Amino acid sequence: MSTILIGIDGSERSEEVIAFGGRLANASSADVIVAGASLRDDVLDRLEGIAPGRVTIRPLDHASPTRALYDLAEAELAALIVVDSTPGGMSERLLHGAPCAVAVVPHGPRAAAPMGRIGLAYDASEEARAAVTGAVDLARALDAELEVLGVVSTTGVGAMLRGAEFRTIRKDLEHSVQHGLAALMAGLEADVTATSHRLTGDPAEVLCERTADLELLLMGSRGYGPLRSVLVGGVSGRVARAAQCPVIVVPRGVEAPLGALFAGDRTAC
């Protein structure tokens, strides 16, 4: 049995975080731990459709709630941590070394929208491939359409190259991205409804723009160092802060990302 860990701070935004985490739990076999430094009495009431026996309420250390949440995720072997996207809040600090995937939930009604379209940012890297299984399983569990997004990055290329050389490099990049998308699409199982789209521009900017049409985006992170940190200034860090829909980031080095959530019986929501 796997665990979804929902970290809240007691604010009004906590309701959106709990609702999103609860919907993922309803679509999976996972138990739920709701943890926070300030917990309201109606937490269980906001986890609709989840049997009370699957839910545990845990207080967090007021002095260092992020560290306490990190330690709790490790102790409980959590498959996913769900937090809000408050600038400078738990989400940014957790992305600097989370032991599992992290779902960052933005403020607003999009967090509670039915998840009919799930995006997957894909560039054929090891980190991107780590997010594929979770995206496919989640799309299947929610009966959602999977939208695979590849980005032809123009960041820095135009400043270095001009004319024919620029056009050649650009064409090579487009071919590489299209080839990676085609290979992934060819390997998807027939019961998953999926489309692919090749985008062009600054990767973080175009992915954030695309989240206006998605209910959830999954992406890997190259990160750095032994703690599987996500570069705050990198693509995944920028997208997690600015996306218009919830984003699940799978840090580098996380084993079996999200896969355990969908073991056993599950009910689509």
C-alpha positions in Angstrom: 0.0 0.0 0.0 1.3 3.4 -0.9 0.8 6.8 0.7 -0.1 10.3 -0.5 1.1 12.9 1.9 -0.8 16.2 1.9 1.0 19.1 3.5 -1.1 22.1 4.6 -0.6 25.3 6.5 -4.2 25.9 7.7 -5.0 28.7 5.3 -7.9 28.9 2.9 -5.6 27.5 0.2 -5.4 24.3 2.2 -8.9 23.3 1.0 -7.7 23.2 -2.6 -4.6 21.2 -1.7 -6.7 18.6 0.3 -9.3 18.4 -2.5 -6.6 17.7 -5.1 -4.8 15.2 -3.0 -8.1 13.5 -2.2 -9.1 13.1 -5.8 -5.8 11.4 -6.6 -6.3 9.1 -3.6 -9.8 8.3 -4.9 -8.3 7.3 -8.3 -5.7 5.1 -6.6 -5.1 2.5 -3.9 -3.2 5.0 -1.7 -3.7 5.8 1.9 -3.7 9.5 2.8 -1.8 11.4 5.5 -2.8 15.0 6.1 -0.1 16.9 7.9 0.2 20.4 9.0 1.3 22.8 11.7 -2.3 24.1 12.0 -5.0 21.6 11.4 -8.8 22.3 11.4 -11.3 19.9 12.8 -13.1 19.4 9.5 -10.1 17.9 7.6 -11.8 14.5 7.2 -15.0 16.1 5.9 -13.0 17.6 3.0 -11.7 14.2 1.8 -15.0 13.1 0.2 -15.3 9.5 -0.8 -12.3 8.3 1.1 -12.9 5.8 3.9 -11.8 7.2 7.3 -9.6 4.2 7.8 -7.4 5.3 4.9 -6.8 8.7 6.4 -4.3 9.7 9.1 -4.0 13.2 10.6 -0.5 14.2 11.7 0.8 17.4 13.2 4.0 19.0 11.9 6.7 20.9 13.8 5.8 24.6 13.9 9.4 25.6 13.8 10.3 23.7 10.6 7.2 22.3 8.9 9.0 21.7 5.6 11.7 19.6 7.3 9.1 17.7 9.3 7.1 17.0 6.1 10.3 15.8 4.3 11.1 13.4 7.3 7.5 12.2 7.4 7.6 11.4 3.6 10.7 9.3 4.1 9.4 7.5 7.2 6.1 6.6 5.5 7.7 5.8 2.1 5.3 8.3 0.5 4.8 8.1 -3.3 3.6 11.7 -3.6 3.7 14.9 -1.5 0.9 17.4 -2.3 1.5 21.1 -1.3 0.4 24.5 -2.5 2.4 26.8 -4.8 2.8 29.8 -2.4 6.0 31.6 -3.4 8.7 30.9 -0.9 6.5 28.2 0.8 6.8 24.5 1.3 6.7 23.6 -2.4 9.9 25.5 -3.3 11.8 24.1 -0.3 10.6 20.5 -0.9 11.7 20.6 -4.5 15.2 21.1 -3.1 15.4 17.4 -2.0 12.1 15.6 -2.0 12.4 11.8 -1.5 9.4 11.3 -3.9 7.3 13.1 -6.5 5.8 16.5 -5.5 2.5 17.9 -6.6 2.3 21.7 -6.6 -1.3 23.0 -6.5 -2.0 26.6 -7.6 -4.6 28.8 -6.1 -8.0 29.0 -7.9 -10.8 26.8 -9.2 -8.5 24.9 -11.6 -7.2 22.8 -8.7 -10.7 21.3 -8.3 -11.5 20.9 -12.0 -12.2 17.4 -13.3 -9.0 15.9 -14.7 -10.0 15.2 -18.2 -6.7 16.2 -19.9 -3.3 15.4 -18.4 -0.1 16.8 -19.9 3.3 15.1 -19.9 6.3 17.2 -20.6 8.7 14.9 -22.5 12.2 15.3 -23.9 13.4 11.7 -24.1 15.7 12.3 -21.1 16.0 9.8 -18.3 14.2 12.2 -16.0 11.3 12.6 -18.5 11.0 8.9 -19.0 10.7 8.5 -15.2 7.4 10.5 -15.3 5.9 8.5 -18.2 4.6 5.5 -16.3 3.0 7.7 -13.7 1.3 9.9 -16.3 0.0 6.8 -18.2 -1.3 5.2 -15.1 -2.9 8.4 -13.9 -4.6 9.0 -17.3 -5.9 5.4 -17.3 -7.2 5.6 -13.7 -9.0 8.9 -14.3 -10.1 8.0 -17.8 -8.4 11.1 -19.0 -6.7 12.1 -22.3 -2.9 12.2 -22.2 -1.3 15.1 -24.0 2.5 14.5 -24.6 4.4 17.8 -25.0 7.8 18.1 -26.6 9.5 21.5 -26.7 12.0 22.7 -29.3 13.9 25.1 -27.1 15.1 28.3 -28.7 16.6 29.6 -25.4 20.1 30.9 -26.2 20.3 29.5 -29.7 19.3 32.8 -31.5 21.9 34.8 -29.6 24.7 32.4 -30.6 23.8 31.6 -34.2 22.5 33.4 -37.3 21.4 32.7 -40.8 21.9 29.3 -42.3 23.6 27.9 -39.3 20.7 28.8 -37.1 18.2 27.3 -39.5 20.2 24.0 -39.6 20.4 23.7 -35.8 16.7 24.6 -35.5 15.8 21.9 -38.0 17.9 19.3 -36.1 16.2 20.2 -32.9 12.8 19.9 -34.4 13.6 16.5 -35.9 15.0 15.3 -32.5 11.9 16.4 -30.6 9.5 15.0 -33.2 11.4 11.7 -33.2 11.2 11.4 -29.4 7.5 12.1 -29.4 6.8 9.6 -32.2 8.8 6.9 -30.4 6.9 7.4 -27.1 3.5 7.5 -28.8 4.3 4.2 -30.6 5.0 2.5 -27.3 1.9 3.6 -25.5 -0.7 0.9 -24.8 -3.9 1.0 -26.9 -6.2 1.7 -23.9 -4.7 5.1 -23.3 -6.1 8.0 -25.4 -3.1 10.2 -26.2 -2.0 12.9 -28.6 1.4 14.6 -29.0 2.2 18.3 -29.6 5.5 19.9 -30.6 5.9 23.3 -29.0 8.6 25.9 -29.8 10.1 28.6 -27.5 11.4 29.0 -24.0 10.4 25.6 -22.4 9.1 26.9 -19.1 7.1 29.7 -20.8 5.4 27.5 -23.4 4.7 24.8 -20.9 3.1 27.3 -18.5 1.0 28.7 -21.4 -0.1 25.1 -22.2 -1.3 24.5 -18.7 -4.2 26.9 -19.4 -5.8 24.0 -21.3 -4.8 21.2 -18.9 -6.0 19.9 -15.6 -2.7 18.5 -14.6 0.9 18.5 -15.9 3.6 15.9 -15.1 7.3 16.4 -15.7 10.6 15.1 -14.6 13.5 17.2 -13.3 17.1 17.0 -14.0 17.9 18.6 -10.7 21.4 18.4 -9.2 23.4 16.8 -6.4 22.8 13.8 -4.1 19.5 15.2 -2.7 17.6 15.0 -6.0 17.1 18.7 -5.8 15.1 20.6 -8.4 16.8 23.7 -9.8 14.5 26.5 -8.8 15.6 28.5 -11.9 15.4 25.5 -14.1 12.4 24.5 -16.3 10.6 22.3 -13.7 11.1 24.8 -10.9 9.8 27.7 -13.0 6.8 25.7 -14.3 5.9 24.6 -10.8 5.8 28.2 -9.6 3.8 29.7 -12.5 1.6 26.9 -13.9 -2.2 27.5 -14.2 -3.0 23.9 -13.2 -1.5 21.5 -10.7 2.0 20.2 -11.6 3.6 16.9 -10.5 7.4 17.0 -10.6 9.4 13.8 -10.4 12.9 14.7 -9.1 15.9 12.9 -10.4 16.7 9.6 -8.7 13.2 8.8 -7.4 12.6 5.1 -7.8 9.3 3.8 -9.2 7.7 7.3 -9.3 4.0 7.2 -8.7 3.7 3.5 -9.9 2.8 2.2 -6.4 -0.2 4.5 -6.2 -2.1 2.5 -8.8 -1.4 -1.0 -7.5 -4.6 -2.9 -6.7 -8.2 -1.7 -7.0 -8.9 1.9 -7.9 -12.0 4.0 -8.6 -12.0 6.7 -11.2 -13.2 10.1 -10.0 
